[in-house]
Amino acid sequence: MTAKRQQVLVLVTGATNGIGAASATALAKAGYQVIVHGRSDARCALVVEAIQAQGGTAQAELADFASLAQVRDMADRLAPQNIDVVVNNAGVWMNEAWETEDGFETTWQVNHLAPFLLTQRLLPALLKRADACVINISSSGHRSGRIHFDDVNLQRGFSGLRAYCQSKLANVLFTQELARRTQGSSLITHAVDPGAVQTQLLAQTGFNVPAAKPAGETVGRWLAAVLGPEGRDSSGDYFEPDGRRSEPSTSDTELAARLWSLSERQVAT
């Protein structure tokens, strides 16, 4: 464990199972201080206790991303803690359309609007850190996605796949616009495809993916690539599961700016 890593505080959202829990565990094992976010106090405690049992440093933070008020409250609690890295991992797959208390389709809010709002409110504090980083967990599914600007709730034709792919494309576009807006600062941001992973979300899709691997076997390479020296060479990139940079389905700056403007309006309501 290096002294530098002991001083780096990482927030991992959706960290009570799957990719989030594996990421939090791997980061703590590497010497980072970790904030484990989740909706359940009991589930957060299990991950925190497991990390601490292995000699790591972790704390829990609760918020339901289906409530933008809870996201705001969480961000305001965390802003004074000098967070260095945010891993926006929390995500859902919905087989039926459900509207949140804020009036948005759940996939859109949890997978995109909540991390957008969280990052936006933490941004002033992040920009004061020497090596700040925002990692947005996307998916290869973004390549099949389209932002339905006039119907993000997909009221004219909902499917779990359409909603998920739309949200994962939003993650990529958000990353690109965040990179553009923070150019020249100490902050970098990247989007990551974590690959086919054995998670509760994958089970909910109903897809049979024999190649899916346990989460603990997949996070190490892309975490090392994004948080390593090579990750700071540029900002706004897209990383594959093995840590390689690749081209996402789009780098449309006008589309990314349009999404940012829409997202700002939606989280302001």
NORKATA-V84598 format. One record per backbone hydrogen bond with DSSP energy under -1.0 kcal/mol. CO is the residue of the C=O (numbers start at 1). NH is the residue of the N-H. E is the energy in kcal/mol with one decimal. If there is no record, write none. Layout:
<<CO	NH	E> <CO	NH	E>>
//
This chain:
<<2	6	-1.8> <4	7	-1.0> <5	8	-1.7> <8	33	-2.4> <9	84	-2.6> <9	85	-2.0> <10	35	-3.0> <11	87	-3.4> <12	37	-2.2> <17	21	-1.6> <18	22	-2.4> <19	23	-2.5> <20	24	-2.7> <21	25	-2.4> <22	26	-2.5> <23	27	-2.7> <24	28	-2.3> <25	29	-2.4> <26	30	-1.6> <27	32	-2.4> <28	31	-1.2> <33	10	-2.8> <34	59	-1.8> <35	12	-2.5> <36	61	-2.2> <37	15	-2.8> <38	63	-1.8> <40	44	-2.4> <41	45	-2.3> <42	46	-1.7> <43	47	-1.6> <44	48	-2.7> <45	49	-2.9> <46	50	-2.0> <47	51	-2.3> <48	52	-2.7> <49	53	-2.3> <51	56	-2.6> <52	55	-1.7> <57	34	-2.1> <59	36	-3.4> <61	38	-1.7> <64	67	-1.9> <67	71	-1.6> <68	72	-2.4> <69	73	-2.3> <70	74	-2.4> <71	75	-2.6> <72	76	-2.4> <73	77	-1.9> <74	78	-2.2> <75	79	-2.2> <78	81	-2.4> <84	133	-2.0> <85	11	-2.9> <86	135	-3.3> <87	13	-2.4> <87	89	-1.5> <88	137	-2.3> <98	106	-2.5> <100	103	-1.8> <104	100	-3.0> <105	109	-2.2> <106	110	-3.0> <107	111	-2.2> <108	112	-1.4> <108	113	-2.1> <109	114	-3.4> <112	116	-2.4> <113	117	-2.8> <114	118	-2.9> <115	119	-2.5> <116	120	-2.4> <117	121	-2.3> <118	122	-1.7> <119	123	-1.4> <122	126	-2.5> <123	127	-2.6> <125	128	-1.1> <126	129	-1.8> <132	188	-1.8> <133	86	-2.4> <134	190	-1.9> <135	88	-3.0> <136	192	-2.3> <139	142	-2.0> <140	143	-1.8> <141	144	-1.6> <142	145	-1.4> <147	149	-1.5> <148	151	-2.4> <151	154	-2.1> <154	157	-1.3> <159	163	-2.5> <160	164	-2.4> <161	165	-2.8> <162	166	-2.2> <163	167	-2.0> <164	168	-2.3> <165	169	-2.1> <166	170	-2.0> <167	171	-1.6> <168	172	-1.4> <169	173	-2.5> <170	174	-2.8> <171	175	-1.9> <172	176	-2.1> <173	177	-2.4> <174	178	-2.6> <175	179	-2.3> <176	180	-1.9> <177	181	-2.5> <178	182	-1.5> <182	185	-2.2> <188	134	-1.9> <189	236	-4.0> <190	136	-2.6> <191	239	-2.7> <192	138	-2.8> <196	213	-2.2> <197	199	-1.3> <199	203	-1.9> <200	204	-1.9> <201	205	-1.2> <209	212	-2.0> <213	198	-3.0> <214	217	-1.8> <215	218	-1.6> <215	219	-1.3> <219	223	-2.2> <220	224	-2.2> <221	225	-2.1> <222	226	-2.6> <223	227	-2.6> <224	228	-1.1> <228	231	-1.1> <229	232	-1.1> <230	233	-1.3> <237	191	-2.9> <238	246	-2.6> <239	193	-2.9> <240	243	-2.1> <244	240	-3.4> <252	256	-2.3> <253	257	-2.3> <254	258	-2.2> <255	259	-2.3> <256	260	-2.2> <257	261	-2.2> <258	262	-2.3> <259	263	-2.9> <260	264	-2.5> <261	265	-1.9> <262	266	-2.3> <263	267	-2.6>>
//
